[in-house]
Amino acid sequence: MKIAEGKIAVFAGTTEGRVLASRLAGSQVAADVFVATEYGKEEIPKAENLQVHDGRVDEIQMEKLFQEKKYDLILDATHPFAVVVTANIREAAEKTGTPLLRILRDKISDGSDCRIITVENIQAAVDFLKTTEGPVFVTTGSKELSAFLALPGWETRVYARVLSMPEVVKTCADMGFYGSHLIAMQGPFAEDLNVAMMKAVHAKWMVTKESGKAGGFEEKVSAAKKAGVGLVVIGRPVEEGISLEEGIAYLEEHFALGRSDENSGKRQVFLIGTGPGSESYLTGEAKKRLDKCDLIVGASRCVRQLESFHKPVFEAYQPEKIADYLDAHPEVQVICGAMSGDTGFYSAAEKLGAVLERRGNYTVEVIPGISSVGYFFAKIRRPWDHAKLFSMHGQAANFALELKRSGSAFILGGGADFYETICGQLIDLGMQETKLFVGENLTLEDEQIFTSTPEEIKGRKAPSLAVLYAEWTGPRRPLSHGISDEAFTRGKVPMTKMEVRTVSVAKLELTENSVLYDVGAGTGSVSVECAGLSDSVKVYAIEKNPEAVELLHENCKKFALTNVKIIAGTAPEALEDLPAPTHVFIGGSSGKMEEVIALCLKKNPETRFVVNLITPESLAAVLEAVKTLPVTEPDLLTLTAARSKKVGSSHLMMGQNPVWIVTFEGKICVSRM
């Protein structure tokens, strides 16, 4: 039922709050908009039905206000890290029985040009940095700085930026952070200043919180990109709520605002694929739109190749930053977004289009361009309908593994060490005979296209615009799982044998994007088999034996797997901070089988389990444990295999130890097709 005239409270002070206020402006709905500062008040549009209030309101004031006003709805669009304010709004709404919607902010894009590692908390950031080398620039403040004392070599590695307050500086000094390793300054910090600081300390990594635009997060991302520094981002507090788009749809449905589907009065945005690099490869449709637009927006390289159109430009690659700029310049009616290459191939077009459409005042049309793939393959006279396509822009790539599967693969470069990374994979696997086709600065004046081998090109510094296509004529990896035991580096660590492993992997029933825990991973044979099925499968190999951990690293490297994360530790403790599993294989649990299963079910009640057991005592323990847990009736299989051994001119069958394979899953799991 729609309310023709209603009364709404909007807690704003963010982009989302401004968009909601803009959508309500001019309607028959009376809205009180609350912002914390005078500046925030100025950002809200002027309209007769909007009453804007600046200044902070505590829970008691909120409760009194909600009782007096009797709002039909409260919209909480405050900052994602303003947890106290959000809690106060929720408490006051519950006490007064007022309907409440929490509007969640979309995560800011990394722009695909910067290494970004997202973690849940400060401890996870430290754990990740333990796997890296080089100076670390920490910008998370002084309160959690002590966590970095657990980082080996922290005295020389960590440089902390904190508030310029005497008590803060003293606290940091007492911890051991002082001199050149402590920077006391008041933010916010511009991109150039961030770059200068990172370069001054020779940073390899920056640690920050995803605090949004107000917290200078965008400037940190762009600065990290410029400085060639990896970014470790502590994610926002987990919240329940709805997106801005869903919030607007709710208002339209329940408060008779009228749908904003009509295009009249909206600003036009054309997202244009600018091709491999040269303006001469723009399509006719792209040129027509560029000739008539009022503004060109996009990353520096893309907009600069369009200088001949003599249009005003705004250089930025972050979707939210571009949208904020356009919102602040309503006089610009026709905008062209310059997207590198083709709009459908590792392009920012989809993210930017989605952000603009959520703002409600833009129509978006995509104009495709010529991709570097199409151009490059035309130059080397090869078809590309068979080739697997990869990108190294901010992501790992199982390039060598794909070559062993299909014999060919293409990859977009990412950084000066592009050739070293890819060729290192190939050389480590003994694939030195791979034929490489290399393209640099395609369509530009300094374009180079040539053939090479991994050893010849490994030491070459890659330009920012580089692509590579490889052909392999050596032995192929089988499409099915079932790698021979002899293919693994083994040592004295137990390993799940090929016959048992083959059945166990089949019992797991992995799908695309599965998350697998391999508990008691040993040499990693199950991890390798599962990770090799698809790049989308994420495997966490948990192992407490140091010798086995070394073998895990060797085997993952040997099989060119980048989708296996090795966790050195004992389950269930080692599982606590991992993402929720979809599947769990248990080869060993150090007597804590029930605890391991219970923790996995807590993370995901639909988890599917496959357990291998070699003693009747272990089988009895598992069957007893599952009686008390919310899982389905276990499926039991005993597998006994025998292998031939040549004795003289005859062959004898040598039996292996029988293995019980137990399969079950969370009770709420729906039946599988």
Secondary structure, DSSP 8 states (H G I E B T S, - for coil): ---SS-EEEEE-SSHHHHHHHHHHTTSSSEEEEEESSHHHHHTS---TTEEEEES---HHHHHHHHHHH--SEEEE---TT-HHHHHHHHHHHHHHT--EEEEE------TTSS-EEEESSHHHHHHHHTT--S-EEE-S-STTGGGGGGSTTHHHHEEEEE-S-HHHHHHHHHHT--GGGEEE--S---HHHHHHHHHHTT-SEEEEE--TTTTTHHHHHHHHHHHT-EEEEE-------EEHHHHHHHHHHHS--------TT-EEEEEEE-BSS-GGG--HHHHHHHHH-SEEEE-HHHHHTTGGG---EEE---HHHHHHHHHH-TT--EEEEEESB-TTSS-SHHHHHHHHHHHTSEEEEEE----HHHHHHHHTT---SS-EEEE-SSS---HHHHHHHHSEEEEE--STTHHHHHHHHHHHTT-TT-EEEEEESTTSTT-EEEEE-HHHHTTS---SSEEEEEE--S----SSS---GGGS--TTS----HHHHHHHHHHHT--TT-EEEEET-TT-HHHHHHHHH-TT-EEEEEE--HHHHHHHHHHHHHTT-SSEEEEES-TTGGGTTS---SEEEES--TT-HHHHHHHHHHH-TT-EEEEEE-SHHHHHHHHHHHHTSSB---EEEEE--EEEEEETTEEEEEE---EEEEEEEBTT-----
